[in-house]
């Protein structure tokens, strides 16, 4: 498969044509608005993408520090990183939050070793390597699945044995047992079925539970029972798995059915059933529970007596490890940590699990580049750690259910930027200390005006009935009965950012929102504004618990009042709510030597090795870091290519990522890894590059979701511009991200990221081509050059400008 160097030759004639014509600047074009790409690529592939360890491999956050321009450089508007290296003062101070180190790896990225001994040998190593099939974990989980619980229990058991848990994700189920036997893992915690065939190969703990096997179809198909004819229908199953064996055993009970074994895993096949690409597949009840969190059009047809006990797998001669596993399983079964409970802190500690309910929202809990993030999520993680328990996140499908899940014992804490109100307190809830106080405003479209409350006459305010903003408005209308404003309730499944989306699009007139939500939206948009401050003094956010859980409330009070945690909250607030808009000025200047960055030689070196167009990578580098090697992003990505520490480690670059060569090399390795994910999928080489860049920015999972959504919309899943990029924008909307495997995506960011890089690349290419032609005809003299080229050459600019462009 040719890489982007060959791919971009396709547009070279266009670049030459632009250069020959003088490359006159188009002052009317908005920055970052590329020419529309052609949509005549090959037809969309029928194969759904399979999970291949992306969960732990993806992170390499974008965005450099936005303080990259020095104060000195602001003078006269000349403070761009126009072809110069960073200087003292260019970088923002180091963020106080630590890099994310998860202890979870795709197995090929882990510095592994061979160990086939029993527990004593494992203890000498100091690590318990837990093998898991990534297919059952690779998504944003809205609630804990049986697989999640097995991983968490295996981790807890490892820590009890004073071992460091290391979770290793394999690409396929059939790799688990061979890797265990080979000694590249110590335990399989994959909710694995105990079968006669597997008992001949490995040992098992006592059962952790049972799971039925299900024949999955779409909901719009008739119910299926044994004896029904399935003539003309095909059941697709994972090749070499026990699903294939079960399918062949049961085929006789469904006359006329065909069985087809393929290389895709059972989760990918379930998604293909959901999309109508295949008729049926077989999976476990456990996997179905995960898939149905985001695919609501699947039907589970129970396959009679096909159920199996599930257990942890280990090597047959590991008797001491088996004894330890069995003790752990008995403990979990006795304490029943997963049942509903309204118990207080003592019971939470006994079960070893804190259940927190929140929503999939950019300020609370979401996935970005394969990392789970969010202000509330990070606070909850730290609180659970201080309690000495595990954290389990439950996502409420609607705003109202945040409260009912606490009331009904499905969760212990609600943490979702919730306002502490009298109404909620009187309904049997209690609140921890306020950790944020925000103004509340009437919000509308840009250029709209509300100068006083009387300006609301004849307007409509759209609100969630269960929101605190609704209470604010009711109190306001009680005080001002003369205001003739209409109140329209919106669907409860919407989030406040989605209500703001509809205001911006003109579907809704006005709404009420707190300042932090609007500020969060302003990171990515400027089409909504605070029109009128309602000056509500008591609009504070706090964690919510049942009022009967006073010990838990005391622990929350202690946590929030701890000086160390106050500083931690301040750093999280900056990280999630106060970062400036992530924008990049365009580079339009060449140095005297015809360089577009201080790192051209370094990029060329690795571009040749990895077969990428060096000009494109320089354009990406500027988007990432503004050529600042000291840059550090809002989530801890660092260096010229903004590589996350975990990603650097996984591509073999664990040393200083602020070193320019290390960062560039790590960036190229990660680009290469992402690029290969789009091979053999019918995607043109040029579009492969745009998909690679989008994945570098947003994460591979969100790009896969956008491809699936594009196909559902009737757009081309193999073309980025005008097709998949538009689907990416939709993944910020509840109706779409609730059915996406990786959940909410800040779709505007990858949309603009790829567009800006593609435009900057064309600018670089045209300037370099023109510069090279001038060099070939002789020494450059500024008066003899075309005006458009003089404007872009540092040597032809006034001295004051040159000082900032070298």
Secondary structure, 3 states (H helix, E strand, C coil): CCCHHHHHHHHHHHHHHHHHCCCCCCCCCCCCCCCCCCCCCCCCCCCCCCCCCHHHHCCCCCCCCCCCCCCHHHHHHCCCCCCCCCCCCCCCCCCCCCCCCCCEEEHHHCCCCCCCCCHHHHHHHCEEEEEEEHHHCCCCCCCCCHHHHHHHHHHHHHHHCCCEEEEEEECCHHHHHHHHHHCCCCEEEEEEECCHHHHCCCEECCCCEEEEEEEEEECCCCCCCCCCCCCCCEEEEECCCHHHHHHHHHHHHCCCCEEEEECCCHHHHHHHHHCCCCCEEEEEHHHHHHHCCCCCCEEEEEEEEEEEEEEEEECCCCHHHHHHHHHHHHHHHHHCCCCCCCCCHHHHHHHCEEEEEECCECCCEEEECCEEECHHHHHHHHHHHHHCCEEEEEECCCCCHHHHHHHCCCCCEECCCCECCHHHHHCCEEECCCCEECCEEEEEECCCCCCCHHHHCCCEEEECCCCHHHHHHHHHHHHCCCCCCEEEECCCCCCHHHHHHHHHCCCCCEEEEEHHHHHHHCCCCCCEEEEEECCCCCCEECCEEECCCHHHHHHHHHHHHCHHHHHHHHHHHHHHHHCCCCCCCCCCCECCCCCCCCCHHHHHHHHHHHCCCHHHHHHHHHHHHCCCCCCECCCCCECCCCECHHHHHHCCCCCCCCCHHHHHHHHHHHHHHHHHCCCCCCCCHHHHHHHHHHHHHHCHHHHHHHHHHHHHCCCCCCCHHHHHHHHHHHCCCHHHHCCCCCCCCCHHHHHHHHHHHHHHHHHHHHHHHHHHHHHHHCCCCHHHCCHHHHCCEHHHCCHHHHHHHC
